[in-house]
Amino acid sequence: MEDSEKVLIKQLGKRISFFRKEKGLTQAHLSDLAEMEESAVRRIELGKTNPTFKTLLRISKGLEIPLKQLVDI
């Protein structure tokens, strides 16, 4: 993975964390809403994994925000 891709993945994780906190959600609560493991949410927010499109859809639905808003970096 190129450095520029790593930077984008970290920025995406920070955006997810920002929106989650803005909604007053814990990682555990978001993981329940997005129907995924809490550890997966944690790894994504830390920029340690590149989430799939399907995962991003689940997170955006869990956060109740449009996918475009989530990924508009």
Residue pairs with C-beta under 8 A, 6 or more apart in sequence:
1 50
5 50
6 47
8 73
9 47
9 49
9 50
10 47
11 47
11 73
12 44
12 47
12 51
12 70
12 71
12 73
13 44
13 45
13 46
13 47
13 48
14 45
14 47
15 70
15 71
15 73
16 41
16 44
16 45
16 59
16 63
16 70
17 45
19 63
19 65
19 69
19 70
20 26
20 27
20 30
20 45
20 63
23 63
23 64
25 33
25 63
27 38
27 41
27 42
27 45
28 38
30 41
30 59
30 62
30 63
31 37
31 38
31 40
31 41
33 61
33 62
33 63
34 41
34 55
34 58
34 59
34 61
34 62
35 58
35 62
36 55
36 58
36 59
40 49
40 55
41 59
43 49
44 51
44 55
44 59
51 59
56 67
56 70
56 71
57 67
59 70
60 66
60 67
60 69
60 70
63 70
